[in-house]
Amino acid sequence: MNKRSSPRRKSALESLFRPLAALLKTLRAKLRGRRPSSSIRNKNIPGANERPLGELVSSPASKRSPTAGEWAIRFPRVRSLLRLAALLAGTTLSLLLLGLSVLLLTLRLQSLPATSAAQVSQIYDASGNLLDSFHAGQSRESVPLQRISPYLIDATLAIEDRRFYEHNGFDLRSMARAALVNLESGRARQGASTITQQLARNLYLTHERTWKRKIKEAAYTAQLEMNLSKEEILGQYFNQIYYGHGAYGIEKAAKMYYSKHASELTLAESAMLAGVPKGPKYYSPYMNMENAVHRQRLILAAMQEAGTITPEQAAAAKAEKLELKTLQPAGSDGGAPYFRDYVRQTAVDELGLDEHLISEGGVRIYTTLDPAMQQAAEAAMQDALPSSSEQQAALVAIEPETGYIRAMVGGRDYRKGPFNRALARRQPGSSFKPVLYLTALQSGMTAVTPFTSAPTIFTYDGGRKTYSPRNYRDHYAGGDITMRDAIASSDNTYAVNTIMRIGANKVVATARQLGLDGDMQPLPSLALGTYPASPLEMASAFSALAAGGVRAEPTAILRVEDSKGEVLYRSEPRLSRVADAAHAYVLTSLMESVFENGGTGSRVSAMIHRPVAGKTGTTADDAWLVGYTPDLATAVWTGYDKGRQLTTAESHRAAPIFAAFTEHALTGRPARPFTVPDGIVSVAVDPASGLRYGPGCSGWRMELFVAGTEPIGSCDGSKAGTADAADTAPAEGASSASPAANESKGSGWLKGLSRWLRH
């Protein structure tokens, strides 16, 4: 970097040391003992100089206390101490000023370091293979300050550093204001970095949060201010700053966002772009248009307050409709781009790593992604959605025991937009019902609890409000059905009857434990999944059921290393029990019925050759299938981003994606049944009544219960205790004329195994 000419350097040094010289001159005068003429001697009062000091001090007319000077004259020792203290203070201050002067002179004469070269950060899958790179620094075009729109310059100064031309690199006023705000709030809510400080950080330093880095930043800031003009600092700043989506510098950003040069930006476009660097993930119009518009208006108000635009110009800019170019973000050709973006977001938001460190610090991020499963997910989505259709889809697959995210697809084509639908909340519909029924089982209901399947008007809120759910195509059984029947056929009246019996607040509490964090109100409609959830949240919730009631926090990042190989972060298992294992297993058995004859997922059951449980969900705009095997929990959503409802054919595309992905993702792994926990009892029941089977009953089937909740009475009027159940299952290959012979504690695995064999 070139230094300024000699005359300019001399002028800068003079302006720097002039206040110090004045301060030293005043200090020397003080140390020489000069006193104001009115202190002890007064030439304007006749005889004042001839009066003894004692009379002057003790005169009745003088009611004031002696001054420090008077005490010093009366007491020589005090005078000596005062002189010594003044001498020490002056010497200390002189040394400090001298040290500061030497430091500033050294910084002024010392050459600035070479600009730190950006290093490509890399992301690896679970097998240790390179998945993708963050292409930092490769998407940059430099332009002189004269070729940047004045609107953009004024907008940036208004929001980032309004006193840029007044301070010498450090805005002490802003720093004091920010410190006060942070102290009042108890956390770091406001920063005070100037444009020069930001430039020093981007040019010469990493973005680690240490005192050593802060000290270096201060030194480089001072050097930049002493070596460059304000215009040169500003020009370099606009060519260095990050505008999101791989674009560094305003010229590249202007082309990416608006397909024009930086010199051609309008006021509205400039105000929008000036807001992005504070947080590209939050203020990019591609990521969050609402936040981007809000910040644009904040900047326009700041410009108006600074006097760079008129109220009329601000109003016109707010009304201007911006034409954004279709985004082609850097790295869109890499593997698993939606997952890559999620990893980057997690590293910044949850792990606290600096975004610039991730972009250009040469870090290595090791993730949980399974490349074979990711490929299976992308292929299943491509095969199920016609190329002529604009219908979107998302998929998230989680390993139940660890919470590791093994596959993530956030849309059909990342190149048409980076919006990750795997993280977007949509109404889950009936796929939410397992949360309801888990709560019901924990509240004392069983698989054979009956409710009538018929049009019903429910009253709530003290009888002031009503709710009338409808079944799909108005199909009702017309009589009592059990919980197993209700889950298989997705009966809505049964679901609302259930939530009215157990209480909606309990369902909300269960949902929270399972990781569903969206806004949920304790209303009857909650039973039908009317409150939004994301595919990631749904997959995580169902993974807890697959793991026997133990939820593992979703994990995408295993380890982060810096460019030197030092570990910056290492994941630790975060497990919590959210449901009793026996209740989770009974619910799993009930959800297996979804893939049996008559179940809403039966049309794809032949595609899956292993035990599987799940639940479909369909609304006017969204279609889901969320399910799991012992090895993998998967949520699939299909629909449109906004403003368009699904046709009947489109509403059936989630299930084939789920089935095709599950089978191919687990290729090579042996099929295994769900593990049966302690406390499970298998009982022969009469399907019509839900009571124990007896000789006079019309039919029977084996049903699972948590020990102690199985029915006692028989459909033919007889009664039996739990001890009446047979203690052993039939011998291999034997048949039984009586279903009682099939009853045994812990024999529920036979049903799951037989269901799998039938497939």
Salt bridges, closest charged atoms under 4 A:
GLU70 OE2 - ARG64 NH2 2.84
ASP132 OD1 - HIS135 NE2 3.93
ASP132 OD2 - ARG340 NH1 2.68
GLU141 OE2 - LYS252 NZ 3.94
GLU141 OE1 - LYS255 NZ 2.82
ASP161 OD2 - HIS167 NE2 3.00
GLU166 OE1 - ARG163 NH1 2.92
ASP171 OD1 - ARG163 NE 2.94
GLU217 OE1 - ARG201 NH1 2.98
GLU217 OE1 - ARG213 NH1 2.37
GLU225 OE2 - LYS230 NZ 2.96
GLU232 OE2 - ARG4 NH1 3.10
GLU251 OE2 - LYS255 NZ 3.84
GLU251 OE2 - HIS261 ND1 2.68
GLU269 OE1 - LYS260 NZ 3.07
GLU305 OE2 - ARG162 NH1 3.46
ASP341 OD1 - ARG340 NH2 3.22
ASP349 OD2 - LYS281 NZ 2.80
ASP354 OD1 - HIS207 ND1 3.57
GLU390 OE1 - ARG644 NH1 3.95
GLU399 OE2 - ARG406 NH2 3.27
ASP413 OD1 - ARG415 NE 3.32
ASP461 OD1 - ARG464 NH2 3.00
ASP461 OD2 - LYS465 NZ 3.95
ASP474 OD2 - ARG470 NH2 2.59
ASP485 OD1 - ARG701 NH1 3.67
GLU537 OE2 - ARG425 NH2 2.69
GLU553 OE1 - ARG551 NH1 2.98
GLU561 OE1 - ARG364 NH2 3.44
GLU561 OE2 - ARG559 NE 2.97
ASP580 OD2 - HIS583 ND1 3.72
GLU592 OE1 - ARG755 NH1 3.02
GLU596 OE2 - ARG755 NE 1.64
GLU596 OE2 - ARG758 NH2 3.86
ASP622 OD1 - ARG426 NE 2.97
ASP631 OD1 - ARG672 NH2 2.96
ASP641 OD1 - ARG421 NE 2.74
GLU663 OE2 - HIS609 ND1 3.64
GLU703 OE2 - ARG484 NH2 2.63
GLU703 OE1 - ARG701 NE 3.56
GLU743 OE1 - ARG692 NH1 3.24
